[in-house]
Amino acid sequence: MVEDARERAKQLAETLQDRGHAAQASEVGHAAGAVATVEQAFLRGLRDALQSALTAIEAIDPVSAGAIDELRLEVDKHLGPHA
């Protein structure tokens, strides 16, 4: 969903630029960049919160360490910086 919004913003910026509205195209481009920054911050916060919850579960139930490690890998896979 966010990727679609970024793509639409990019297309809008290109259209504005093509029509001679450089200032407005620049503003749209900056807004799209801000969305990407907010998205990354949100995902980083969500990842950290999930990792904290997994650490708490592991502390309560040490026997679940193997399953927790698998969940940690999945969280990193889907919410890590490369996601």
Buried (B, 14 or more C-beta within 10 A) or exposed (E): EEEEBBEEBEEBBEEBBEEEBEEBBEEBBEBBEEBBEEBEEEBEEEBEEBBEEBEEBBEEEEEEEEEBEEBBEEBBEEBEEEE
